[in-house]
């Protein structure tokens, strides 16, 4: 169902029957994927708000990520990651994605790969782990998927290579309570967000190159700028931290824009914008300009506060993602709705 509201300039996409924990867009922005408490991955047509496909999984979906180079969706449900090759767009692209995901049963030390031959539409592969998967992150090349398991004491992060069907454990020792991980857009750097720090690792040299001090009690989420030198971190104690890694390992700016815990942050892939969403049921879009001139510091100017989600439970807005080309923002909330702000 689609509801348009002129006052907020927003369109509501309704089909979920519980919290929407994660939303992501395809490379073109033509399609949107979402998942949440009702255990169903939904693929939407962004322009019309029509549900094109539903894939039911056996557990609550904590994270969905669309591979930006191949037509593959990764969805984390319970302790498993499911790979979906949706039948959308070019048939050759869809067939190539299905071939990439065709694997035999393979047992590793830390996980097991299983092919899915019969079942839901587009579901091709699943990888089972020892603990519940909390978040996912694709590498820019589309070959690697990083998996975060917050509850695992010894194996909080795994990296899967979908081209070769292999898995590797980047860290032997625990790096604190890992909240989220991210790949650098064009360098072999790997960002690991723990409760109070962002550790930056060089995967080629296998060494830590930076340790960013958040200065908050409990960090919740992280986003890396498309150029890779700036990082924003949201926290459960309402703060939003901006790091300029060329400047210092301490925050360049700390913003207190939200009244409750910050749940998710994201940068726009092309435009100088970033967004943060919170349990106060608001999404704040901010102009964050990063200059090529190293003498100039980043320019941060709040642009708009967007309020469309209804307050009901103790949670508010749980996820957000920008359209890859347009200045549009998609948000998923605890009220079971997805809003598109134009």
QUIKAJO-V764992 format. One record per residue. N is the residue number from 1. RES is the residue in three letters. BURIAL is + if it has 24 or more other ideal C-beta (glycine too) atoms within 12 Angstrom, else -. Layout:
BEGIN
N|RES|BURIAL / N|RES|BURIAL
END
This chain:
BEGIN
1|UNK|- / 2|UNK|- / 3|UNK|- / 4|UNK|- / 5|UNK|- / 6|UNK|- / 7|UNK|- / 8|UNK|- / 9|UNK|- / 10|UNK|+ / 11|UNK|+ / 12|UNK|+ / 13|UNK|+ / 14|UNK|+ / 15|UNK|+ / 16|UNK|+ / 17|UNK|- / 18|UNK|+ / 19|UNK|+ / 20|UNK|+ / 21|UNK|+ / 22|UNK|+ / 23|UNK|+ / 24|UNK|+ / 25|UNK|+ / 26|UNK|+ / 27|UNK|+ / 28|UNK|- / 29|UNK|+ / 30|UNK|+ / 31|UNK|+ / 32|UNK|+ / 33|UNK|+ / 34|UNK|+ / 35|UNK|+ / 36|UNK|+ / 37|UNK|+ / 38|UNK|+ / 39|UNK|+ / 40|UNK|+ / 41|UNK|+ / 42|UNK|+ / 43|UNK|+ / 44|UNK|+ / 45|UNK|+ / 46|UNK|+ / 47|UNK|- / 48|UNK|- / 49|UNK|+ / 50|UNK|- / 51|UNK|+ / 52|UNK|+ / 53|UNK|+ / 54|UNK|+ / 55|UNK|+ / 56|UNK|- / 57|UNK|+ / 58|UNK|- / 59|UNK|+ / 60|UNK|+ / 61|UNK|+ / 62|UNK|+ / 63|UNK|+ / 64|UNK|+ / 65|UNK|+ / 66|UNK|+ / 67|UNK|+ / 68|UNK|+ / 69|UNK|- / 70|UNK|+ / 71|UNK|+ / 72|UNK|+ / 73|UNK|+ / 74|UNK|+ / 75|UNK|+ / 76|UNK|+ / 77|UNK|+ / 78|UNK|+ / 79|UNK|+ / 80|UNK|+ / 81|UNK|+ / 82|UNK|+ / 83|UNK|+ / 84|UNK|+ / 85|UNK|+ / 86|UNK|+ / 87|UNK|- / 88|UNK|+ / 89|UNK|- / 90|UNK|- / 91|UNK|- / 92|UNK|- / 93|UNK|+ / 94|UNK|+ / 95|UNK|- / 96|UNK|- / 97|UNK|+ / 98|UNK|+ / 99|UNK|- / 100|UNK|+ / 101|UNK|+ / 102|UNK|- / 103|UNK|+ / 104|UNK|- / 105|UNK|- / 106|UNK|- / 107|UNK|- / 108|UNK|- / 109|UNK|- / 110|UNK|+ / 111|UNK|+ / 112|UNK|+ / 113|UNK|+ / 114|UNK|+ / 115|UNK|- / 116|UNK|+ / 117|UNK|- / 118|UNK|- / 119|UNK|- / 120|UNK|+ / 121|UNK|- / 122|UNK|+ / 123|UNK|+ / 124|UNK|+ / 125|UNK|+ / 126|UNK|+ / 127|UNK|+ / 128|UNK|+ / 129|UNK|+ / 130|UNK|+ / 131|UNK|+ / 132|UNK|+ / 133|UNK|+ / 134|UNK|+ / 135|UNK|+ / 136|UNK|+ / 137|UNK|+ / 138|UNK|+ / 139|UNK|+ / 140|UNK|+ / 141|UNK|- / 142|UNK|+ / 143|UNK|- / 144|UNK|+ / 145|UNK|+ / 146|UNK|+ / 147|UNK|+ / 148|UNK|+ / 149|UNK|+ / 150|UNK|+ / 151|UNK|- / 152|UNK|+ / 153|UNK|- / 154|UNK|- / 155|UNK|+ / 156|UNK|+ / 157|UNK|+ / 158|UNK|+ / 159|UNK|+ / 160|UNK|+ / 161|UNK|+ / 162|UNK|+ / 163|UNK|- / 164|UNK|- / 165|UNK|+ / 166|UNK|- / 167|UNK|+ / 168|UNK|+ / 169|UNK|+ / 170|UNK|+ / 171|UNK|+ / 172|UNK|- / 173|UNK|- / 174|UNK|- / 175|UNK|+ / 176|UNK|- / 177|UNK|+ / 178|UNK|+ / 179|UNK|+ / 180|UNK|+ / 181|UNK|+ / 182|UNK|+ / 183|UNK|+ / 184|UNK|+ / 185|UNK|+ / 186|UNK|- / 187|UNK|- / 188|UNK|- / 189|UNK|+ / 190|UNK|+ / 191|UNK|+ / 192|UNK|+ / 193|UNK|+ / 194|UNK|+ / 195|UNK|+ / 196|UNK|+ / 197|UNK|+ / 198|UNK|+ / 199|UNK|+ / 200|UNK|+ / 201|UNK|+ / 202|UNK|- / 203|UNK|+ / 204|UNK|- / 205|UNK|- / 206|UNK|- / 207|UNK|- / 208|UNK|- / 209|UNK|- / 210|UNK|+ / 211|UNK|+ / 212|UNK|+ / 213|UNK|- / 214|UNK|+ / 215|UNK|+ / 216|UNK|+ / 217|UNK|- / 218|UNK|+ / 219|UNK|+ / 220|UNK|+ / 221|UNK|+ / 222|UNK|+ / 223|UNK|+ / 224|UNK|+ / 225|UNK|+ / 226|UNK|+ / 227|UNK|+ / 228|UNK|+ / 229|UNK|+ / 230|UNK|+ / 231|UNK|+ / 232|UNK|+ / 233|UNK|+ / 234|UNK|+ / 235|UNK|+ / 236|UNK|+ / 237|UNK|+ / 238|UNK|+ / 239|UNK|+ / 240|UNK|+ / 241|UNK|+ / 242|UNK|+ / 243|UNK|+ / 244|UNK|+ / 245|UNK|+ / 246|UNK|- / 247|UNK|- / 248|UNK|- / 249|UNK|- / 250|UNK|- / 251|UNK|+ / 252|UNK|+ / 253|UNK|+ / 254|UNK|+ / 255|UNK|+ / 256|UNK|- / 257|UNK|+ / 258|UNK|+ / 259|UNK|- / 260|UNK|+ / 261|UNK|+ / 262|UNK|+ / 263|UNK|+ / 264|UNK|+ / 265|UNK|+ / 266|UNK|+ / 267|UNK|+ / 268|UNK|+ / 269|UNK|+ / 270|UNK|- / 271|UNK|+ / 272|UNK|+ / 273|UNK|+ / 274|UNK|+ / 275|UNK|+ / 276|UNK|+ / 277|UNK|+ / 278|UNK|+ / 279|UNK|+ / 280|UNK|+ / 281|UNK|+ / 282|UNK|+ / 283|UNK|+ / 284|UNK|+ / 285|UNK|+ / 286|UNK|+ / 287|UNK|- / 288|UNK|+ / 289|UNK|+ / 290|UNK|+ / 291|UNK|- / 292|UNK|- / 293|UNK|- / 294|UNK|- / 295|UNK|- / 296|UNK|- / 297|UNK|- / 298|UNK|+ / 299|UNK|- / 300|UNK|+ / 301|UNK|- / 302|UNK|+ / 303|UNK|+ / 304|UNK|- / 305|UNK|+ / 306|UNK|+ / 307|UNK|+ / 308|UNK|+ / 309|UNK|+ / 310|UNK|- / 311|UNK|- / 312|UNK|- / 313|UNK|- / 314|UNK|- / 315|UNK|+ / 316|UNK|+ / 317|UNK|+ / 318|UNK|+ / 319|UNK|+ / 320|UNK|+ / 321|UNK|+ / 322|UNK|+ / 323|UNK|+ / 324|UNK|+ / 325|UNK|- / 326|UNK|- / 327|UNK|+ / 328|UNK|+ / 329|UNK|+ / 330|UNK|+ / 331|UNK|+ / 332|UNK|+ / 333|UNK|+ / 334|UNK|+ / 335|UNK|+ / 336|UNK|+ / 337|UNK|+ / 338|UNK|+ / 339|UNK|+ / 340|UNK|+ / 341|UNK|+ / 342|UNK|-
END
